[in-house]
Amino acid sequence: MNSDPNPSNRPQEIEPIAGSARAPVWLFVLVAVLAFWGMGFLDNHGGGFDPLVYKPYKSLAELKADQPRTGNDAFRKGQKVFESYCILCHQSTGKGLPIQYPPLAGSDWVQAKDPGRLIRLVLDGIQGTITVSGQQLTGAMPPWKENLTDEDIASVLTYIRGNQEWGNSASQVTPDQVKAIRGKMAGRSTAWSPEELLKVNENE
């Protein structure tokens, strides 16, 4: 026999600990389902974790589409008109192209108190050397009176004049303002020169 008279040298039996039974499988499944639901909830209501996104918007694209003025349909329509007809020359940044196409961002022409000159410029076009915010450029812009409606022109000028990302904050332009000037300029067939436009009273 290999009995050891010393009890301290004998292997001790491990007593079972109360409550050490394995967790049921359904508990793991429940935790996984709750975690999945929680991630989906945060993704849908947390703006995709983008700090720039907030309710009621769900994405940065949706937020930008509604800026800078919530509910301003003219601004949003003007952006579409700009992207269709103006972006090639004036660029998405509104900074234009050096020497040839003038900037719209921060432009003193764009931000004039009254949009009368700007409306005439869009309706009948312009040709010659123009100074915009201290920058001299030589080029031409075609007339848009045959291609764009009064509402189109009012919307795109509202977008340009009120585009805060470009540093602009001038007032909106209404279709009635465009219509009135279109009527005054009926029969005009030549583009404006910058000198001619500067002679026009801003509020006419």
Secondary structure per residue as TSV (DSSP state, phi and psi in degrees):
chain	resnum	aa	ss	phi	psi
A	1	M	-	360.0	144.0
A	2	N	-	-107.5	36.2
A	3	S	-	-70.8	136.8
A	4	D	-	-101.5	118.6
A	5	P	S	-67.3	-17.6
A	6	N	-	-91.1	110.5
A	7	P	G	-62.6	-24.6
A	8	S	G	-70.7	-19.5
A	9	N	G	-88.5	-4.8
A	10	R	S	-79.9	141.3
A	11	P	-	-63.4	132.6
A	12	Q	-	-87.7	139.8
A	13	E	-	-79.5	136.0
A	14	I	-	-85.2	123.0
A	15	E	-	-82.4	138.0
A	16	P	-	-64.2	140.2
A	17	I	-	-94.7	133.1
A	18	A	T	-64.0	137.0
A	19	G	T	82.0	11.1
A	20	S	-	-92.8	13.0
A	21	A	S	-69.5	151.0
A	22	R	-	-63.1	144.5
A	23	A	-	-69.6	143.7
A	24	P	-	-65.5	151.8
A	25	V	H	-60.1	-36.2
A	26	W	H	-61.7	-27.1
A	27	L	H	-69.6	-39.9
A	28	F	H	-63.9	-41.6
A	29	V	H	-62.9	-42.4
A	30	L	H	-62.5	-43.5
A	31	V	H	-62.3	-42.1
A	32	A	H	-64.3	-42.6
A	33	V	H	-64.1	-42.9
A	34	L	H	-64.4	-38.9
A	35	A	H	-65.3	-42.8
A	36	F	H	-63.5	-43.9
A	37	W	H	-63.4	-41.1
A	38	G	H	-63.2	-40.9
A	39	M	H	-65.2	-40.4
A	40	G	H	-64.9	-40.2
A	41	F	H	-63.6	-45.9
A	42	L	H	-64.5	-36.8
A	43	D	H	-67.7	-37.4
A	44	N	H	-79.1	-30.0
A	45	H	H	-113.8	-2.3
A	46	G	T	-108.1	11.9
A	47	G	G	68.2	25.1
A	48	G	G	65.9	23.0
A	49	F	G	65.0	20.2
A	50	D	-	-87.8	121.3
A	51	P	T	-64.1	-16.0
A	52	L	T	-86.3	-11.5
A	53	V	-	-99.5	135.7
A	54	Y	-	-144.1	164.0
A	55	K	T	-59.9	144.9
A	56	P	T	-90.1	12.3
A	57	Y	-	-83.4	147.7
A	58	K	S	-110.9	-9.8
A	59	S	S	-151.3	160.9
A	60	L	H	-66.0	-35.5
A	61	A	H	-63.5	-41.2
A	62	E	H	-66.5	-37.2
A	63	L	H	-65.5	-46.3
A	64	K	H	-65.0	-34.3
A	65	A	H	-65.0	-21.1
A	66	D	T	-106.9	11.6
A	67	Q	-	-105.4	159.3
A	68	P	S	-89.1	-4.3
A	69	R	S	-126.0	110.8
A	70	T	T	-59.8	131.7
A	71	G	T	84.3	0.8
A	72	N	-	-87.2	91.9
A	73	D	H	-65.9	-35.4
A	74	A	H	-62.5	-39.7
A	75	F	H	-63.4	-47.2
A	76	R	H	-66.3	-39.3
A	77	K	H	-66.9	-39.6
A	78	G	H	-61.4	-34.8
A	79	Q	H	-63.5	-40.2
A	80	K	H	-66.9	-40.7
A	81	V	H	-63.2	-43.1
A	82	F	H	-59.9	-45.4
A	83	E	H	-67.0	-24.3
A	84	S	H	-85.8	-34.8
A	85	Y	H	-121.1	-23.3
A	86	C	T	-114.7	-21.7
A	87	I	H	-65.5	-29.5
A	88	L	H	-60.8	-41.6
A	89	C	H	-89.2	-44.8
A	90	H	H	-92.1	-7.9
A	91	Q	-	69.2	157.0
A	92	S	T	-65.9	-22.7
A	93	T	T	-84.2	-11.3
A	94	G	S	76.4	10.7
A	95	K	-	-92.6	-3.8
A	96	G	-	66.1	-161.7
A	97	L	B	-124.2	133.4
A	98	P	T	-51.9	138.9
A	99	I	T	75.9	-36.5
A	100	Q	T	-104.5	-52.4
A	101	Y	B	-116.2	123.8
A	102	P	-	-69.7	153.1
A	103	P	-	-73.6	148.1
A	104	L	-	-102.4	-25.9
A	105	A	T	-71.2	120.2
A	106	G	T	71.6	13.5
A	107	S	-	-72.9	135.0
A	108	D	T	-69.7	-30.3
A	109	W	T	-65.9	-45.8
A	110	V	T	-65.5	-38.7
A	111	Q	T	-95.2	16.5
A	112	A	-	-56.8	147.6
A	113	K	S	-56.5	-42.9
A	114	D	S	-111.6	138.3
A	115	P	-	-87.2	12.5
A	116	G	H	-55.4	-47.3
A	117	R	H	-65.0	-40.4
A	118	L	H	-65.3	-38.6
A	119	I	H	-63.6	-44.5
A	120	R	H	-61.3	-40.7
A	121	L	H	-60.7	-43.8
A	122	V	H	-71.5	-40.6
A	123	L	H	-63.3	-49.8
A	124	D	H	-110.4	-1.4
A	125	G	-	80.0	175.3
A	126	I	E	-149.0	148.7
A	127	Q	E	-147.9	134.5
A	128	G	E	132.5	-168.2
A	129	T	E	-93.2	121.9
A	130	I	E	-122.2	142.4
A	131	T	E	-107.0	119.7
A	132	V	E	-122.2	116.1
A	133	S	T	51.5	42.2
A	134	G	T	83.0	-1.7
A	135	Q	E	-105.7	126.7
A	136	Q	E	-95.3	129.3
A	137	L	E	-135.7	148.3
A	138	T	E	-122.8	124.1
A	139	G	E	-178.0	-160.6
A	140	A	E	-150.3	149.5
A	141	M	E	-126.6	131.9
A	142	P	-	-71.4	160.0
A	143	P	-	-73.1	144.7
A	144	W	-	-115.3	7.1
A	145	K	T	-64.3	-26.2
A	146	E	T	-86.7	-20.3
A	147	N	T	-99.1	-29.8
A	148	L	S	-117.4	140.4
A	149	T	-	-78.5	171.1
A	150	D	H	-58.8	-39.3
A	151	E	H	-67.6	-40.0
A	152	D	H	-59.8	-47.9
A	153	I	H	-66.6	-42.1
A	154	A	H	-61.3	-41.3
A	155	S	H	-67.3	-46.3
A	156	V	H	-68.1	-34.7
A	157	L	H	-71.6	-33.3
A	158	T	H	-63.4	-42.0
A	159	Y	H	-63.1	-46.0
A	160	I	H	-67.1	-46.7
A	161	R	H	-71.8	-27.4
A	162	G	T	-106.4	13.2
A	163	N	-	-77.6	99.4
A	164	Q	G	-68.5	-26.1
A	165	E	G	-65.6	-24.6
A	166	W	G	-92.2	-2.0
A	167	G	T	86.1	15.1
A	168	N	-	-101.1	145.4
A	169	S	-	-150.6	35.0
A	170	A	-	-80.7	169.1
A	171	S	-	-69.8	164.3
A	172	Q	-	-71.2	161.7
A	173	V	-	-115.1	135.5
A	174	T	-	-103.3	154.4
A	175	P	H	-58.2	-33.2
A	176	D	H	-64.7	-36.7
A	177	Q	H	-64.5	-43.2
A	178	V	H	-65.7	-44.0
A	179	K	H	-59.7	-41.7
A	180	A	H	-64.0	-43.9
A	181	I	H	-72.8	-35.8
A	182	R	H	-58.3	-40.6
A	183	G	H	-65.0	-41.1
A	184	K	H	-65.7	-33.5
A	185	M	T	-94.5	8.9
A	186	A	T	-57.7	133.0
A	187	G	T	94.8	-12.5
A	188	R	-	-70.8	133.8
A	189	S	-	-123.6	0.7
A	190	T	S	-116.8	153.6
A	191	A	-	-73.2	154.1
A	192	W	B	-74.8	152.9
A	193	S	-	-101.2	153.9
A	194	P	H	-56.2	-37.0
A	195	E	H	-63.7	-41.7
A	196	E	H	-61.7	-46.1
A	197	L	H	-64.5	-35.6
A	198	L	H	-68.4	-20.0
A	199	K	H	-83.2	-14.4
A	200	V	S	-79.5	132.9
A	201	N	-	-62.9	135.3
A	202	E	T	-59.9	-33.8
A	203	N	T	-93.9	14.5
A	204	E	-	-103.0	360.0
